[in-house]
């Protein structure tokens, strides 16, 4: 597949973010990290900061609802989950989060991912990290599959915009879209 990606400068992101975004897209397309779809907002099985175990050996799973969280239960195939930005942050921190094997994840690395995704990232990445709730409600973010997220990244790199509608279509997850009846309904 020929890539006609914009440059970091055109996308208004740093070169480090650009490289991490490319690596994250490739990882989500080819390695399909395990999903932790049950890890929706408010789920007690996930914890940002695992005080009892300051460093955990784990495999990083995927969930668009979390920057980087340690999993407190064995019900998932992975010991931690991260969103697009969480994967990028861990990669930029030097954590081998884009590998298939177990890694050592510290509380500090999870905290840094939280800060990066919510505050320190380039502003242009916000729509990619936080899908438009008019297209997909935040309660459904945890069900976005890695391949669908990779479509969103590819679209961002190509156009400079986060087209989650097209990513959901390309990923076969149209069922996650918020229904808008106002266009079909007339008084």
CORTA-V241585 format. One record per pair of residues at least 4 apart in sequence whose C-alpha atoms are under 7 Angstrom apart, sorted by the first residue. I is the first residue (numbers start at 1). J is the second residue. D is the distance in whole Angstrom. If there is no record, write none. Layout:
i->[I	I]
j->[J	J]
d->[D	D]
This chain:
i->[4	5	5	6	6	6	6	7	8	8	8	8	8	9	11	12	13	13	13	13	14	15	16	17	18	19	20	20	20	20	21	21	22	23	24	24	24	24	25	25	25	26	27	27	27	28	28	28	28	28	29	29	32	33	33	33	34	34	34	34	35	35	35	36	36	36	36	36	37	37	37	39	39	39	40	40	40	41	41	45	45	45	46	46	46	46	47	47	47	47	48	48	48	48	49	50	50	50	54	54	55	55	55	55	56	56	56	57	57	57	57	58	58	58	58	58	58	58	59	59	59	59	59	59	59	60	60	60	60	60	60	61	61	61	61	62	62	62	62	63	63	63	63	64	64	64	64	64	64	65	65	65	66	66	66	67	67	67	67	67	67	67	68	68	68	68	68	68	68	69	69	69	69	70	70	70	71	71	82	82	83	84	84	85	85	85	86	86	86	87	87	88	89	89	89	90	90	90	90	90	91	91	91	91	96	97	105	106	107	108	109	110	111	112	113	114	115	115	116	116	117	121	125	126	127	127	127	128	131	131	132	133	133	134	135	135	135	136	136	136	136	137	137	140	144	144	145	146	147	147	148	148	148	148	149	150	151	151	151	151	152	152	152	152	152	153	154	155	155	155	155	156	156	156	163	164	165	166	167	168	168	168	169	169	181]
j->[158	157	158	10	11	157	158	11	12	13	14	15	18	13	160	124	17	18	122	124	18	19	20	21	22	23	24	88	91	92	25	88	26	27	28	87	88	98	29	150	153	30	31	32	98	32	33	146	147	150	147	150	146	61	62	146	61	62	77	78	61	62	63	61	62	63	76	81	63	142	143	43	46	142	65	139	142	65	139	71	72	73	69	70	71	72	69	70	71	72	68	69	70	110	107	54	70	107	106	107	104	105	106	107	104	105	106	102	103	104	105	78	79	80	102	103	104	105	78	79	80	100	101	102	103	78	79	80	81	82	97	78	80	81	82	81	82	83	146	81	82	83	142	82	83	84	141	142	144	83	141	142	81	82	83	82	83	85	86	113	114	117	80	81	82	86	110	113	114	80	81	82	110	79	80	81	79	80	86	87	87	88	129	89	117	129	90	113	117	91	97	92	93	113	116	94	95	97	109	113	95	96	97	98	103	103	109	110	111	112	113	114	115	116	117	118	119	120	120	121	121	125	129	130	131	132	162	162	136	164	136	137	138	178	165	177	178	140	176	177	178	141	178	176	148	149	149	150	151	171	152	167	168	171	153	154	155	167	170	171	156	162	163	164	167	157	158	159	161	162	163	160	161	162	167	168	169	170	171	172	173	174	173	174	185]
d->[6	5	4	6	6	6	6	6	6	5	6	6	6	6	5	6	6	7	5	7	6	6	6	6	6	6	6	5	6	7	6	6	6	6	6	7	6	7	6	5	6	6	5	7	6	5	7	5	6	6	5	6	6	5	6	7	5	6	6	7	6	5	6	7	6	6	6	7	7	5	5	6	7	7	7	7	6	7	7	6	5	6	6	6	5	6	6	6	6	7	7	5	6	7	6	6	7	7	6	6	6	5	4	7	5	5	6	6	5	4	6	6	5	7	5	5	6	7	5	6	6	7	6	4	6	6	6	5	5	7	6	5	6	4	6	5	5	6	7	6	5	5	5	7	4	7	5	5	7	7	5	5	7	5	6	5	5	7	4	6	5	6	7	6	4	5	5	6	7	5	5	7	6	6	4	7	5	5	5	6	6	6	6	6	5	6	6	5	7	6	6	6	6	5	6	6	5	6	7	6	5	6	6	7	7	7	7	6	6	6	6	6	6	6	6	6	5	6	4	5	6	7	6	6	6	7	6	5	7	6	6	4	6	6	6	5	5	7	6	5	5	7	6	7	6	7	6	6	6	6	6	6	6	4	6	6	6	5	7	7	6	6	6	6	5	6	6	6	7	7	7	5	5	5	6	6	6	6	6	6	5	5	6	5	6]
